[in-house]
Amino acid sequence: MPERILVIDDEESMCSFMEIMLSKAGYDVETMTSGTEGIERLREANFDLVIADLNMPRMSGLEVLEEVRTFKAEQEFIVMTAFASVDSAIEAMKKGAADYITKPFKVDEIKLAIE
């Protein structure tokens, strides 16, 4: 059974790209375009990994991470962003993110982070 990944990004094009790339790599992928939708889905189903965009309207990737920790404390989580900063990277890691990836990223980079 392939590992399940949930991608949360407000950009539909990024969701589509991640779904195609990760599906070709053998993962079972679902995408959501908002943090609230992502949290709802995580309450309904189990995923091996969540990859969430840092900057999204209404609910940031860090807010998603914080909320998920309240009901799935051990959920593997990667934060990705086009607006990287040392402060946001440190905050993501303190909140329990396994990795912090900057966009645009190389396909090999995201695959390595997932492994």
GUZA-109651 format. One record per residue (C-alpha): residue number from 1; z, x, y; residue in three letters. Coordinates in nm, 3 decimals, padded with zeros to 5 digits. Each point is the difference from the previous one (the first is absolute). Layout:
<rs>
[NUM, [Z, X, Y], 'ala']
...
</rs>
This chain:
<rs>
[1, [00.000, 00.000, 00.000], 'met']
[2, [-00.101, 00.154, 00.335], 'pro']
[3, [00.260, 00.072, 00.264], 'glu']
[4, [00.021, -00.269, 00.268], 'arg']
[5, [-00.031, 00.091, 00.368], 'ile']
[6, [00.051, -00.226, 00.301], 'leu']
[7, [-00.175, 00.112, 00.319], 'val']
[8, [00.121, -00.151, 00.328], 'ile']
[9, [-00.218, 00.070, 00.304], 'asp']
[10, [-00.102, -00.224, 00.290], 'asp']
[11, [-00.353, 00.143, -00.008], 'glu']
[12, [-00.205, -00.190, -00.257], 'glu']
[13, [-00.247, 00.290, -00.022], 'ser']
[14, [00.281, 00.237, -00.106], 'met']
[15, [00.123, -00.253, -00.256], 'cys']
[16, [-00.352, -00.030, -00.144], 'ser']
[17, [-00.048, 00.378, -00.008], 'phe']
[18, [00.335, 00.057, -00.173], 'met']
[19, [-00.065, -00.278, -00.250], 'glu']
[20, [-00.341, 00.141, -00.097], 'ile']
[21, [00.116, 00.363, -00.012], 'met']
[22, [00.318, -00.067, -00.197], 'leu']
[23, [-00.164, -00.248, -00.237], 'ser']
[24, [-00.264, 00.263, -00.084], 'lys']
[25, [00.287, 00.240, -00.072], 'ala']
[26, [00.137, -00.246, -00.256], 'gly']
[27, [00.274, -00.175, 00.196], 'tyr']
[28, [00.063, -00.375, 00.025], 'asp']
[29, [-00.007, -00.056, 00.377], 'val']
[30, [00.097, -00.289, 00.226], 'glu']
[31, [-00.022, 00.000, 00.378], 'thr']
[32, [00.178, -00.189, 00.275], 'met']
[33, [-00.083, 00.009, 00.372], 'thr']
[34, [00.352, -00.051, 00.135], 'ser']
[35, [00.348, 00.124, -00.071], 'gly']
[36, [00.135, -00.351, -00.053], 'thr']
[37, [-00.271, -00.079, -00.256], 'glu']
[38, [00.073, 00.328, -00.174], 'gly']
[39, [00.371, -00.075, -00.022], 'ile']
[40, [-00.069, -00.349, -00.136], 'glu']
[41, [-00.224, 00.150, -00.269], 'arg']
[42, [00.262, 00.261, -00.091], 'leu']
[43, [00.255, -00.279, -00.049], 'arg']
[44, [-00.240, -00.168, -00.246], 'glu']
[45, [-00.130, 00.297, -00.198], 'ala']
[46, [00.077, 00.356, -00.100], 'asn']
[47, [-00.204, 00.296, 00.120], 'phe']
[48, [00.029, 00.365, -00.096], 'asp']
[49, [-00.079, 00.107, 00.357], 'leu']
[50, [-00.031, -00.144, 00.350], 'val']
[51, [-00.220, 00.169, 00.260], 'ile']
[52, [00.056, -00.140, 00.349], 'ala']
[53, [-00.143, 00.076, 00.342], 'asp']
[54, [00.260, 00.110, 00.253], 'leu']
[55, [-00.142, -00.184, 00.303], 'asn']
[56, [-00.065, -00.369, -00.061], 'met']
[57, [00.053, -00.300, 00.226], 'pro']
[58, [00.320, -00.203, -00.044], 'arg']
[59, [00.144, 00.222, -00.276], 'met']
[60, [-00.047, 00.376, -00.030], 'ser']
[61, [-00.024, 00.189, -00.326], 'gly']
[62, [00.352, 00.136, 00.059], 'leu']
[63, [00.133, -00.354, 00.044], 'glu']
[64, [-00.172, -00.097, -00.324], 'val']
[65, [00.161, 00.299, -00.170], 'leu']
[66, [00.344, -00.097, 00.131], 'glu']
[67, [-00.037, -00.361, -00.115], 'glu']
[68, [-00.130, 00.098, -00.344], 'val']
[69, [00.302, 00.229, -00.048], 'arg']
[70, [00.226, -00.310, 00.027], 'thr']
[71, [-00.142, -00.157, -00.318], 'phe']
[72, [-00.182, 00.284, -00.181], 'lys']
[73, [00.201, 00.311, 00.076], 'ala']
[74, [-00.202, 00.229, -00.228], 'glu']
[75, [-00.348, -00.111, 00.110], 'gln']
[76, [-00.236, 00.299, 00.036], 'glu']
[77, [-00.143, -00.007, 00.352], 'phe']
[78, [-00.255, 00.204, 00.197], 'ile']
[79, [-00.046, -00.037, 00.376], 'val']
[80, [-00.340, 00.073, 00.155], 'met']
[81, [-00.090, 00.019, 00.366], 'thr']
[82, [-00.270, 00.100, 00.245], 'ala']
[83, [00.272, 00.074, 00.257], 'phe']
[84, [00.205, 00.267, -00.173], 'ala']
[85, [00.303, 00.155, 00.163], 'ser']
[86, [00.281, 00.216, -00.128], 'val']
[87, [00.251, -00.268, 00.101], 'asp']
[88, [-00.173, -00.280, -00.193], 'ser']
[89, [-00.043, 00.225, -00.303], 'ala']
[90, [00.370, 00.088, -00.001], 'ile']
[91, [00.096, -00.365, 00.046], 'glu']
[92, [-00.227, -00.108, -00.289], 'ala']
[93, [00.151, 00.260, -00.232], 'met']
[94, [00.356, -00.088, 00.104], 'lys']
[95, [-00.071, -00.365, -00.081], 'lys']
[96, [-00.121, 00.099, -00.345], 'gly']
[97, [-00.376, 00.049, 00.018], 'ala']
[98, [-00.128, 00.229, -00.275], 'ala']
[99, [-00.278, 00.132, 00.222], 'asp']
[100, [-00.153, -00.025, 00.349], 'tyr']
[101, [-00.378, 00.024, 00.028], 'ile']
[102, [-00.207, 00.028, 00.315], 'thr']
[103, [-00.329, -00.185, 00.048], 'lys']
[104, [-00.273, 00.088, -00.034], 'pro']
[105, [00.088, 00.152, -00.333], 'phe']
[106, [-00.206, 00.157, -00.274], 'lys']
[107, [-00.032, -00.206, -00.319], 'val']
[108, [00.148, 00.287, -00.201], 'asp']
[109, [00.301, 00.006, 00.233], 'glu']
[110, [00.091, -00.363, -00.061], 'ile']
[111, [-00.061, 00.031, -00.374], 'lys']
[112, [00.231, 00.303, -00.014], 'leu']
[113, [00.271, -00.184, 00.194], 'ala']
[114, [-00.024, -00.293, -00.243], 'ile']
[115, [00.031, 00.223, -00.303], 'glu']
</rs>
